[in-house]
Structures are given as C-alpha cells and as structure tokens.
C-alpha cells in the first residue's frame, strides 16, 4: 500500500495519519522518540505492511508483475492499489478526494517540525504535483513509476506494470475490492488495540 491507502486507513485521527505517513523513514525502535500519538501511526503502518505482504490476493496480483519487474513487483502492486483506490474513491469515502488531499497537505504543512528531514524536503513537491489526487490518472501513474526507476539499484522499467494492469484490469480491481474489505476491517480492530495498549 502506498501513501493514499495508508492515510485513508488511518481514519480521522490526524496524528495517526502523520505517523503512518512518516513510518517508512523510521527504523527499528527509533519510533519511540516520537510523541505517543505519532508512535501509534508508525505502529499501524507497520501492521498494514505486514498484513498486506502476507495477503494471498496481494501476492497473486504482485506475481503478475514478476516477469516484467522482478522483485520490484511489490512496489508496483502498491502503486496500482493506490490508483484503484483513487479511481474508486467515492466508493470508500464521502469526502471528495480533492478535499481529502487538501486537508492532508495542510496537516503536513502545519506539522513540518515533526517530519523527518527527507520527508519534509519532499512535501512541497508532493503538494505542488498533488500526488494523492494524481494517483487516479493512469498516465500520472505511469510517469511516477518511470521516475521511480531512478531510485532502484538495478536497471528497471517499472512503468511496464501499467500495461500489465491494463491487460488484467478486472482481475486486479476484483482482488483489490476483496483485499480492501479485509484490510479495512483489520485496521479498525488494530487501531482499537493500539489505542488500548500504548
């Protein structure tokens, strides 16, 4: 799952959203250096990643990308799932995607002091290019994956994943629908557990 899904799955708690958003940059037990409410978001993010990585429908979808992108297939399925979520946003939220994104960008802008430096440097670019809304566009998705090729250790063509998605769109969208129902239920219970135990 990429940014949009992680933020959405955090519910309405702003600090849960922030912690979830920064979690990939927080290694090991260093999350304990953050305020409790941010820690909860980091813990939730890790739980979402673990649930996603072990879900059979996600593995099934990711496998379709393996011949084209190898072990980066997990990266591609994450991006594809954010695209599907953005595309069908009104199915999952009563809040318009543009408004949801604007509210989150404002949240980031007013909490820059909490964000790790690497993320705070990327935030203006994220806002300028409206990443969260752009996921709904297949061409924007293709461009993002092209740009991500520059960050991989080996030569890759991650954008090939878009063509594979188009060729198997119904399968991907059906799998996402079932998976997302599972992960929404999981997150609802996980958030309760985190709030009770931290």
C-alpha positions as CSV (number, residue, x, y, z in Angstrom):
1,X,0.0,0.0,0.0
2,X,1.3,3.5,-0.8
3,X,0.6,6.9,0.6
4,X,-3.1,7.3,-0.2
5,X,-4.2,4.0,1.2
6,X,-2.1,4.4,4.3
7,X,-3.5,7.8,5.0
8,X,-7.1,6.6,4.3
9,X,-6.7,3.6,6.6
10,X,-5.7,5.9,9.5
11,X,-9.3,7.1,9.8
12,X,-9.9,10.7,11.1
13,X,-7.1,10.9,13.7
14,X,-4.6,13.5,12.4
15,X,-1.6,12.2,14.4
16,X,-2.3,8.7,13.3
17,X,-2.2,9.9,9.7
18,X,1.1,11.7,10.3
19,X,2.8,8.7,12.0
20,X,1.5,6.4,9.3
21,X,2.8,8.8,6.6
22,X,6.4,9.1,8.0
23,X,6.7,5.4,9.1
24,X,8.9,4.2,6.2
25,X,11.6,6.6,7.3
26,X,11.5,5.5,11.0
27,X,13.7,2.4,11.6
28,X,13.6,-0.1,14.4
29,X,12.7,1.2,17.9
30,X,13.5,4.9,17.0
31,X,9.8,5.4,16.7
32,X,9.8,5.6,20.5
33,X,11.4,9.1,20.2
34,X,8.2,10.5,18.8
35,X,5.1,11.6,20.8
36,X,2.7,8.7,21.7
37,X,0.1,9.7,19.1
38,X,2.7,9.6,16.3
39,X,4.0,6.3,17.6
40,X,0.5,4.8,17.1
41,X,0.6,5.8,13.4
42,X,4.0,4.2,12.9
43,X,2.9,1.0,14.6
44,X,-0.3,1.0,12.4
45,X,1.8,1.5,9.3
46,X,4.0,-1.5,10.1
47,X,0.9,-3.6,10.8
48,X,-0.7,-2.6,7.5
49,X,2.5,-3.5,5.6
50,X,2.7,-6.9,7.3
51,X,-1.0,-7.7,6.7
52,X,-0.6,-6.6,3.0
53,X,2.6,-8.6,2.4
54,X,1.0,-11.8,3.7
55,X,-2.4,-11.4,2.0
56,X,-2.9,-14.1,-0.7
57,X,-4.8,-11.7,-3.1
58,X,-2.0,-9.2,-3.0
59,X,0.6,-11.9,-3.6
60,X,-1.5,-13.1,-6.5
61,X,-1.6,-9.7,-8.1
62,X,2.0,-8.9,-7.5
63,X,3.0,-12.2,-9.2
64,X,1.6,-10.9,-12.5
65,X,4.4,-8.2,-12.5
66,X,7.3,-10.5,-11.6
67,X,8.4,-11.3,-15.2
68,X,8.5,-7.6,-16.1
69,X,10.0,-6.0,-12.9
70,X,11.3,-8.9,-10.8
71,X,11.4,-8.3,-7.1
72,X,10.1,-4.8,-7.5
73,X,6.7,-6.3,-8.1
74,X,5.7,-5.3,-4.6
75,X,6.5,-1.7,-5.3
76,X,4.3,-1.8,-8.4
77,X,1.3,-3.5,-6.8
78,X,1.4,-0.8,-4.0
79,X,1.2,1.9,-6.7
80,X,-1.5,0.1,-8.6
81,X,-3.6,-0.3,-5.5
82,X,-3.4,3.4,-4.7
83,X,-4.5,4.0,-8.3
84,X,-7.5,1.7,-7.9
85,X,-8.4,3.4,-4.6
86,X,-8.2,6.9,-6.1
87,X,-10.2,5.8,-9.1
88,X,-13.0,4.4,-7.0
89,X,-12.6,6.8,-4.1
90,X,-16.3,7.7,-3.8
91,X,-17.0,4.0,-3.1
92,X,-14.9,4.3,0.1
93,X,-15.2,7.9,1.3
94,X,-17.9,10.5,1.5
95,X,-15.2,13.2,1.4
96,X,-14.2,14.3,-2.1
97,X,-10.6,13.1,-3.0
98,X,-9.5,16.7,-3.7
99,X,-10.7,17.9,-0.4
100,X,-9.2,14.9,1.4
101,X,-5.8,15.6,-0.2
102,X,-6.0,19.4,0.6
103,X,-6.7,18.6,4.2
104,X,-3.8,16.2,4.4
105,X,-1.4,18.7,2.7
106,X,-2.5,21.3,5.3
107,X,-1.8,18.8,8.1
108,X,1.7,18.3,6.7
109,X,2.3,22.0,6.3
110,X,1.4,22.7,9.9
111,X,3.5,19.9,11.3
112,X,6.7,20.2,9.3
113,X,8.7,20.2,12.6
114,X,7.6,16.6,13.3
115,X,8.5,15.2,9.9
116,X,11.9,13.6,9.2
117,X,14.1,15.8,7.0
118,X,13.9,13.6,4.0
119,X,10.1,13.7,4.0
120,X,9.9,17.4,4.8
121,X,12.1,18.1,1.8
122,X,9.7,16.1,-0.4
123,X,6.4,17.6,0.9
124,X,6.5,20.8,-1.2
125,X,7.0,18.7,-4.3
126,X,4.2,16.3,-3.2
127,X,1.8,19.3,-2.7
128,X,2.8,21.0,-6.0
129,X,2.2,17.9,-8.0
130,X,-0.8,16.8,-5.9
131,X,0.4,13.3,-5.6
132,X,-2.7,11.9,-3.8
133,X,-5.1,13.0,-6.4
134,X,-2.7,12.2,-9.3
135,X,-2.9,8.5,-8.5
136,X,-6.3,8.4,-10.1
137,X,-4.7,9.1,-13.5
138,X,-3.2,6.1,-15.4
139,X,-0.8,8.4,-17.2
140,X,0.3,10.1,-14.0
141,X,0.9,6.6,-12.5
142,X,3.0,5.6,-15.5
143,X,5.1,8.8,-15.1
144,X,5.6,8.2,-11.3
145,X,6.8,4.6,-12.0
146,X,9.2,5.9,-14.7
147,X,10.6,8.3,-12.1
148,X,11.0,5.6,-9.6
149,X,13.3,3.7,-12.0
150,X,16.0,6.2,-11.0
151,X,15.8,5.1,-7.4
152,X,16.3,1.4,-8.0
153,X,19.7,-0.3,-7.6
154,X,19.3,-2.2,-10.9
155,X,18.0,-1.2,-14.3
156,X,14.2,-1.4,-14.3
157,X,11.2,-0.5,-16.3
158,X,8.6,-0.2,-13.6
159,X,6.2,1.6,-15.9
160,X,5.6,-1.8,-17.7
161,X,3.4,-2.6,-14.7
162,X,0.8,-0.1,-16.0
163,X,0.4,-2.1,-19.2
164,X,0.1,-5.4,-17.3
165,X,-2.5,-3.7,-15.1
166,X,-4.5,-2.6,-18.1
167,X,-4.4,-6.1,-19.6
168,X,-5.7,-7.6,-16.3
169,X,-7.7,-4.7,-15.0
170,X,-10.8,-6.7,-13.9
171,X,-8.7,-9.2,-12.0
172,X,-6.7,-6.5,-10.2
173,X,-9.8,-4.5,-9.4
174,X,-11.8,-7.5,-8.1
175,X,-8.8,-8.6,-6.0
176,X,-8.4,-5.1,-4.6
177,X,-12.1,-4.9,-3.7
178,X,-11.9,-8.1,-1.6
179,X,-8.5,-7.3,-0.1
180,X,-9.5,-3.7,0.8
181,X,-12.6,-5.0,2.6
182,X,-10.3,-7.3,4.7
183,X,-7.7,-4.6,5.4
184,X,-10.3,-2.0,6.4
185,X,-11.7,-4.5,9.0
186,X,-8.2,-5.3,10.1
187,X,-7.3,-1.6,10.6
188,X,-10.4,-0.9,12.5
189,X,-9.5,-3.6,15.1
190,X,-5.8,-2.7,15.1
191,X,-6.5,1.0,15.8
192,X,-8.6,-0.1,18.8
193,X,-5.8,-2.4,20.0
194,X,-3.1,0.3,19.6
195,X,-5.2,2.9,21.5
196,X,-5.8,0.4,24.4
197,X,-2.2,-0.8,24.7
198,X,0.1,2.2,24.0
